[in-house]
Amino acid sequence: MHLINQTGARRRSFGPHVPVRDGRLVLHHAAGNETATSLVTRQKLGTRMDGDALVIDLPVMDLFDVITVRPAPVREDGRGGAAS
């Protein structure tokens, strides 16, 4: 997902933006085995399930970020999760 910080948007122009802290991305109808990574920070992000929704804890966002969400790899025995 491409996330764009529009806090600097004004009626006819843009002013200084404000970094966004403590953001969350909520994806409904998730399987629960997904992982999320920030393109800007190149870090794996914290995730948790809330009912059927995957909640992703976002890093501080300056102007933009791109978040990739991928299912966990399937093990040879067919179950989700990383192989051991």
VEXVEX-797206 format. One record per residue: residue number from 1; residue in three letters; x, y, z of N, C-alpha, C in turn. Coordinates in steps of 0.05 Angstrom, whole numbers, plus 5000, padded with zeros to 4 digits. Layout:
# residues N
rec nr: NUM&rest: ALA&n_X: X&n_Y: Y&n_Z: Z&ca_X: X&ca_Y: Y&ca_Z: Z&c_X: X&c_Y: Y&c_Z: Z
...
# end
This chain:
# residues 84
rec nr: 1&rest: MET&n_X: 5016&n_Y: 4977&n_Z: 5000&ca_X: 5000&ca_Y: 5000&ca_Z: 5000&c_X: 5018&c_Y: 5025&c_Z: 5000
rec nr: 2&rest: HIS&n_X: 5010&n_Y: 5044&n_Z: 4984&ca_X: 5024&ca_Y: 5070&ca_Z: 4984&c_X: 5010&c_Y: 5088&c_Z: 5003
rec nr: 3&rest: LEU&n_X: 5025&n_Y: 5099&n_Z: 5023&ca_X: 5014&ca_Y: 5117&ca_Z: 5042&c_X: 5027&c_Y: 5144&c_Z: 5038
rec nr: 4&rest: ILE&n_X: 5011&n_Y: 5165&n_Z: 5036&ca_X: 5021&ca_Y: 5192&ca_Z: 5031&c_X: 5012&c_Y: 5210&c_Z: 5054
rec nr: 5&rest: ASN&n_X: 5030&n_Y: 5225&n_Z: 5065&ca_X: 5025&ca_Y: 5243&ca_Z: 5087&c_X: 5015&c_Y: 5270&c_Z: 5075
rec nr: 6&rest: GLN&n_X: 4990&n_Y: 5275&n_Z: 5079&ca_X: 4977&ca_Y: 5299&ca_Z: 5069&c_X: 4973&c_Y: 5321&c_Z: 5090
rec nr: 7&rest: THR&n_X: 4987&n_Y: 5319&n_Z: 5112&ca_X: 4983&ca_Y: 5338&ca_Z: 5134&c_X: 4990&c_Y: 5367&c_Z: 5126
rec nr: 8&rest: GLY&n_X: 5006&n_Y: 5371&n_Z: 5105&ca_X: 5013&ca_Y: 5397&ca_Z: 5096&c_X: 4994&c_Y: 5409&c_Z: 5076
rec nr: 9&rest: ALA&n_X: 4973&n_Y: 5394&n_Z: 5069&ca_X: 4954&ca_Y: 5404&ca_Z: 5049&c_X: 4938&c_Y: 5428&c_Z: 5059
rec nr: 10&rest: ARG&n_X: 4936&n_Y: 5448&n_Z: 5043&ca_X: 4920&ca_Y: 5472&ca_Z: 5048&c_X: 4900&c_Y: 5475&c_Z: 5026
rec nr: 11&rest: ARG&n_X: 4883&n_Y: 5495&n_Z: 5027&ca_X: 4863&ca_Y: 5498&ca_Z: 5006&c_X: 4875&c_Y: 5501&c_Z: 4978
rec nr: 12&rest: ARG&n_X: 4895&n_Y: 5517&n_Z: 4976&ca_X: 4906&ca_Y: 5522&ca_Z: 4949&c_X: 4936&c_Y: 5516&c_Z: 4946
rec nr: 13&rest: SER&n_X: 4948&n_Y: 5506&n_Z: 4968&ca_X: 4977&ca_Y: 5501&ca_Z: 4967&c_X: 4984&c_Y: 5480&c_Z: 4988
rec nr: 14&rest: PHE&n_X: 5010&n_Y: 5476&n_Z: 4991&ca_X: 5020&ca_Y: 5458&ca_Z: 5012&c_X: 5038&c_Y: 5474&c_Z: 5031
rec nr: 15&rest: GLY&n_X: 5035&n_Y: 5469&n_Z: 5056&ca_X: 5053&ca_Y: 5480&ca_Z: 5077&c_X: 5070&c_Y: 5458&c_Z: 5087
rec nr: 16&rest: PRO&n_X: 5084&n_Y: 5463&n_Z: 5109&ca_X: 5101&ca_Y: 5443&ca_Z: 5121&c_X: 5084&c_Y: 5419&c_Z: 5130
rec nr: 17&rest: HIS&n_X: 5094&n_Y: 5395&n_Z: 5127&ca_X: 5080&ca_Y: 5372&ca_Z: 5136&c_X: 5087&c_Y: 5366&c_Z: 5165
rec nr: 18&rest: VAL&n_X: 5071&n_Y: 5349&n_Z: 5178&ca_X: 5076&ca_Y: 5340&ca_Z: 5205&c_X: 5080&c_Y: 5310&c_Z: 5204
rec nr: 19&rest: PRO&n_X: 5102&n_Y: 5300&n_Z: 5214&ca_X: 5106&ca_Y: 5271&ca_Z: 5215&c_X: 5082&c_Y: 5257&c_Z: 5230
rec nr: 20&rest: VAL&n_X: 5073&n_Y: 5235&n_Z: 5219&ca_X: 5051&ca_Y: 5220&ca_Z: 5231&c_X: 5062&c_Y: 5198&c_Z: 5249
rec nr: 21&rest: ARG&n_X: 5054&n_Y: 5198&n_Z: 5274&ca_X: 5064&ca_Y: 5178&ca_Z: 5294&c_X: 5041&c_Y: 5160&c_Z: 5303
rec nr: 22&rest: ASP&n_X: 5048&n_Y: 5137&n_Z: 5312&ca_X: 5028&ca_Y: 5118&ca_Z: 5323&c_X: 5006&c_Y: 5110&c_Z: 5304
rec nr: 23&rest: GLY&n_X: 5013&n_Y: 5108&n_Z: 5278&ca_X: 4993&ca_Y: 5100&ca_Z: 5258&c_X: 4988&c_Y: 5070&c_Z: 5258
rec nr: 24&rest: ARG&n_X: 4965&n_Y: 5063&n_Z: 5249&ca_X: 4958&ca_Y: 5035&ca_Z: 5246&c_X: 4944&c_Y: 5031&c_Z: 5219
rec nr: 25&rest: LEU&n_X: 4948&n_Y: 5009&n_Z: 5207&ca_X: 4935&ca_Y: 5001&ca_Z: 5182&c_X: 4919&c_Y: 4976&c_Z: 5189
rec nr: 26&rest: VAL&n_X: 4893&n_Y: 4976&n_Z: 5183&ca_X: 4875&ca_Y: 4954&ca_Z: 5190&c_X: 4865&c_Y: 4941&c_Z: 5164
rec nr: 27&rest: LEU&n_X: 4870&n_Y: 4916&n_Z: 5161&ca_X: 4861&ca_Y: 4901&ca_Z: 5137&c_X: 4842&c_Y: 4879&c_Z: 5146
rec nr: 28&rest: HIS&n_X: 4816&n_Y: 4882&n_Z: 5138&ca_X: 4796&ca_Y: 4863&ca_Z: 5146&c_X: 4797&c_Y: 4838&c_Z: 5130
rec nr: 29&rest: HIS&n_X: 4786&n_Y: 4816&n_Z: 5141&ca_X: 4785&ca_Y: 4790&ca_Z: 5127&c_X: 4813&c_Y: 4779&c_Z: 5122
rec nr: 30&rest: ALA&n_X: 4831&n_Y: 4783&n_Z: 5140&ca_X: 4859&ca_Y: 4773&ca_Z: 5137&c_X: 4860&c_Y: 4744&c_Z: 5146
rec nr: 31&rest: ALA&n_X: 4880&n_Y: 4730&n_Z: 5136&ca_X: 4884&ca_Y: 4702&ca_Z: 5144&c_X: 4897&c_Y: 4699&c_Z: 5171
rec nr: 32&rest: GLY&n_X: 4913&n_Y: 4719&n_Z: 5178&ca_X: 4927&ca_Y: 4719&ca_Z: 5204&c_X: 4956&c_Y: 4709&c_Z: 5203
rec nr: 33&rest: ASN&n_X: 4965&n_Y: 4702&n_Z: 5179&ca_X: 4993&ca_Y: 4693&ca_Z: 5177&c_X: 5010&c_Y: 4713&c_Z: 5161
rec nr: 34&rest: GLU&n_X: 5000&n_Y: 4737&n_Z: 5157&ca_X: 5014&ca_Y: 4756&ca_Z: 5140&c_X: 5037&c_Y: 4770&c_Z: 5155
rec nr: 35&rest: THR&n_X: 5056&n_Y: 4779&n_Z: 5139&ca_X: 5078&ca_Y: 4796&ca_Z: 5150&c_X: 5077&c_Y: 4822&c_Z: 5135
rec nr: 36&rest: ALA&n_X: 5087&n_Y: 4844&n_Z: 5147&ca_X: 5086&ca_Y: 4870&ca_Z: 5135&c_X: 5114&c_Y: 4883&c_Z: 5138
rec nr: 37&rest: THR&n_X: 5122&n_Y: 4897&n_Z: 5117&ca_X: 5148&ca_Y: 4910&ca_Z: 5116&c_X: 5146&c_Y: 4938&c_Z: 5106
rec nr: 38&rest: SER&n_X: 5161&n_Y: 4957&n_Z: 5117&ca_X: 5162&ca_Y: 4984&ca_Z: 5108&c_X: 5184&c_Y: 4987&c_Z: 5087
rec nr: 39&rest: LEU&n_X: 5178&n_Y: 4999&n_Z: 5064&ca_X: 5198&ca_Y: 5004&ca_Z: 5044&c_X: 5218&c_Y: 5025&c_Z: 5053
rec nr: 40&rest: VAL&n_X: 5208&n_Y: 5046&n_Z: 5067&ca_X: 5225&ca_Y: 5068&ca_Z: 5076&c_X: 5244&c_Y: 5060&c_Z: 5097
rec nr: 41&rest: THR&n_X: 5235&n_Y: 5046&n_Z: 5118&ca_X: 5252&ca_Y: 5038&ca_Z: 5140&c_X: 5266&c_Y: 5011&c_Z: 5135
rec nr: 42&rest: ARG&n_X: 5255&n_Y: 4996&n_Z: 5116&ca_X: 5265&ca_Y: 4969&ca_Z: 5110&c_X: 5264&c_Y: 4951&c_Z: 5134
rec nr: 43&rest: GLN&n_X: 5244&n_Y: 4955&n_Z: 5150&ca_X: 5240&ca_Y: 4939&ca_Z: 5174&c_X: 5214&c_Y: 4924&c_Z: 5173
rec nr: 44&rest: LYS&n_X: 5214&n_Y: 4900&n_Z: 5185&ca_X: 5190&ca_Y: 4885&ca_Z: 5188&c_X: 5173&c_Y: 4899&c_Z: 5209
rec nr: 45&rest: LEU&n_X: 5147&n_Y: 4901&n_Z: 5205&ca_X: 5130&ca_Y: 4916&ca_Z: 5223&c_X: 5114&c_Y: 4897&c_Z: 5241
rec nr: 46&rest: GLY&n_X: 5107&n_Y: 4908&n_Z: 5264&ca_X: 5091&ca_Y: 4892&ca_Z: 5283&c_X: 5063&c_Y: 4888&c_Z: 5272
rec nr: 47&rest: THR&n_X: 5053&n_Y: 4863&n_Z: 5275&ca_X: 5026&ca_Y: 4857&ca_Z: 5266&c_X: 5012&c_Y: 4841&c_Z: 5288
rec nr: 48&rest: ARG&n_X: 4986&n_Y: 4843&n_Z: 5288&ca_X: 4969&ca_Y: 4827&ca_Z: 5307&c_X: 4942&c_Y: 4824&c_Z: 5295
rec nr: 49&rest: MET&n_X: 4927&n_Y: 4804&n_Z: 5304&ca_X: 4900&ca_Y: 4800&ca_Z: 5295&c_X: 4881&c_Y: 4813&c_Z: 5315
rec nr: 50&rest: ASP&n_X: 4859&n_Y: 4825&n_Z: 5305&ca_X: 4838&ca_Y: 4835&ca_Z: 5321&c_X: 4812&c_Y: 4825&c_Z: 5308
rec nr: 51&rest: GLY&n_X: 4802&n_Y: 4802&n_Z: 5317&ca_X: 4780&ca_Y: 4789&ca_Z: 5303&c_X: 4791&c_Y: 4778&c_Z: 5277
rec nr: 52&rest: ASP&n_X: 4778&n_Y: 4786&n_Z: 5255&ca_X: 4787&ca_Y: 4777&ca_Z: 5228&c_X: 4804&c_Y: 4798&c_Z: 5215
rec nr: 53&rest: ALA&n_X: 4812&n_Y: 4819&n_Z: 5230&ca_X: 4828&ca_Y: 4841&ca_Z: 5218&c_X: 4857&c_Y: 4839&c_Z: 5226
rec nr: 54&rest: LEU&n_X: 4874&n_Y: 4844&n_Z: 5207&ca_X: 4903&ca_Y: 4846&ca_Z: 5212&c_X: 4909&c_Y: 4875&c_Z: 5218
rec nr: 55&rest: VAL&n_X: 4921&n_Y: 4880&n_Z: 5241&ca_X: 4928&ca_Y: 4907&ca_Z: 5249&c_X: 4959&c_Y: 4909&c_Z: 5246
rec nr: 56&rest: ILE&n_X: 4968&n_Y: 4929&n_Z: 5231&ca_X: 4996&ca_Y: 4934&ca_Z: 5226&c_X: 5004&c_Y: 4960&c_Z: 5240
rec nr: 57&rest: ASP&n_X: 5024&n_Y: 4958&n_Z: 5257&ca_X: 5034&ca_Y: 4982&ca_Z: 5270&c_X: 5054&c_Y: 4996&c_Z: 5252
rec nr: 58&rest: LEU&n_X: 5048&n_Y: 5021&n_Z: 5245&ca_X: 5065&ca_Y: 5035&ca_Z: 5225&c_X: 5087&c_Y: 5050&c_Z: 5239
rec nr: 59&rest: PRO&n_X: 5110&n_Y: 5053&n_Z: 5225&ca_X: 5132&ca_Y: 5069&ca_Z: 5235&c_X: 5124&c_Y: 5099&c_Z: 5232
rec nr: 60&rest: VAL&n_X: 5139&n_Y: 5117&n_Z: 5244&ca_X: 5135&ca_Y: 5145&ca_Z: 5240&c_X: 5137&c_Y: 5151&c_Z: 5210
rec nr: 61&rest: MET&n_X: 5116&n_Y: 5164&n_Z: 5199&ca_X: 5116&ca_Y: 5169&ca_Z: 5170&c_X: 5121&c_Y: 5199&c_Z: 5165
rec nr: 62&rest: ASP&n_X: 5142&n_Y: 5204&n_Z: 5150&ca_X: 5149&ca_Y: 5231&ca_Z: 5142&c_X: 5132&c_Y: 5240&c_Z: 5119
rec nr: 63&rest: LEU&n_X: 5141&n_Y: 5238&n_Z: 5095&ca_X: 5125&ca_Y: 5246&ca_Z: 5071&c_X: 5109&c_Y: 5223&c_Z: 5059
rec nr: 64&rest: PHE&n_X: 5120&n_Y: 5199&n_Z: 5060&ca_X: 5107&ca_Y: 5176&ca_Z: 5048&c_X: 5119&c_Y: 5150&c_Z: 5059
rec nr: 65&rest: ASP&n_X: 5106&n_Y: 5128&n_Z: 5053&ca_X: 5117&ca_Y: 5101&ca_Z: 5058&c_X: 5102&c_Y: 5082&c_Z: 5039
rec nr: 66&rest: VAL&n_X: 5114&n_Y: 5059&n_Z: 5035&ca_X: 5101&ca_Y: 5037&ca_Z: 5020&c_X: 5103&c_Y: 5013&c_Z: 5039
rec nr: 67&rest: ILE&n_X: 5080&n_Y: 5001&n_Z: 5044&ca_X: 5078&ca_Y: 4978&ca_Z: 5061&c_X: 5072&c_Y: 4953&c_Z: 5044
rec nr: 68&rest: THR&n_X: 5089&n_Y: 4933&n_Z: 5046&ca_X: 5083&ca_Y: 4908&ca_Z: 5032&c_X: 5072&c_Y: 4889&c_Z: 5053
rec nr: 69&rest: VAL&n_X: 5051&n_Y: 4874&n_Z: 5045&ca_X: 5039&ca_Y: 4854&ca_Z: 5062&c_X: 5040&c_Y: 4828&c_Z: 5047
rec nr: 70&rest: ARG&n_X: 5051&n_Y: 4807&n_Z: 5059&ca_X: 5054&ca_Y: 4781&ca_Z: 5046&c_X: 5045&c_Y: 4759&c_Z: 5065
rec nr: 71&rest: PRO&n_X: 5034&n_Y: 4738&n_Z: 5054&ca_X: 5028&ca_Y: 4715&ca_Z: 5071&c_X: 5053&c_Y: 4701&c_Z: 5079
rec nr: 72&rest: ALA&n_X: 5053&n_Y: 4689&n_Z: 5103&ca_X: 5076&ca_Y: 4673&ca_Z: 5112&c_X: 5080&c_Y: 4650&c_Z: 5092
rec nr: 73&rest: PRO&n_X: 5105&n_Y: 4642&n_Z: 5087&ca_X: 5110&ca_Y: 4620&ca_Z: 5069&c_X: 5097&c_Y: 4594&c_Z: 5079
rec nr: 74&rest: VAL&n_X: 5089&n_Y: 4577&n_Z: 5061&ca_X: 5077&ca_Y: 4552&ca_Z: 5068&c_X: 5099&c_Y: 4531&c_Z: 5071
rec nr: 75&rest: ARG&n_X: 5098&n_Y: 4516&n_Z: 5094&ca_X: 5118&ca_Y: 4496&ca_Z: 5099&c_X: 5113&c_Y: 4472&c_Z: 5081
rec nr: 76&rest: GLU&n_X: 5133&n_Y: 4454&n_Z: 5080&ca_X: 5130&ca_Y: 4430&ca_Z: 5064&c_X: 5107&c_Y: 4412&c_Z: 5072
rec nr: 77&rest: ASP&n_X: 5099&n_Y: 4413&n_Z: 5098&ca_X: 5077&ca_Y: 4397&ca_Z: 5107&c_X: 5050&c_Y: 4410&c_Z: 5101
rec nr: 78&rest: GLY&n_X: 5051&n_Y: 4434&n_Z: 5087&ca_X: 5026&ca_Y: 4447&ca_Z: 5079&c_X: 5015&c_Y: 4467&c_Z: 5098
rec nr: 79&rest: ARG&n_X: 5027&n_Y: 4468&n_Z: 5122&ca_X: 5017&ca_Y: 4487&ca_Z: 5142&c_X: 5030&c_Y: 4514&c_Z: 5138
rec nr: 80&rest: GLY&n_X: 5016&n_Y: 4535&n_Z: 5147&ca_X: 5027&ca_Y: 4563&ca_Z: 5145&c_X: 5050&c_Y: 4566&c_Z: 5165
rec nr: 81&rest: GLY&n_X: 5066&n_Y: 4587&n_Z: 5160&ca_X: 5088&ca_Y: 4592&ca_Z: 5178&c_X: 5114&c_Y: 4585&c_Z: 5166
rec nr: 82&rest: ALA&n_X: 5136&n_Y: 4595&n_Z: 5177&ca_X: 5162&ca_Y: 4589&ca_Z: 5167&c_X: 5171&c_Y: 4561&c_Z: 5172
rec nr: 83&rest: ALA&n_X: 5186&n_Y: 4549&n_Z: 5154&ca_X: 5196&ca_Y: 4522&ca_Z: 5159&c_X: 5217&c_Y: 4523&c_Z: 5180
rec nr: 84&rest: SER&n_X: 5218&n_Y: 4501&n_Z: 5196&ca_X: 5238&ca_Y: 4500&ca_Z: 5218&c_X: 5262&c_Y: 4483&c_Z: 5210
# end
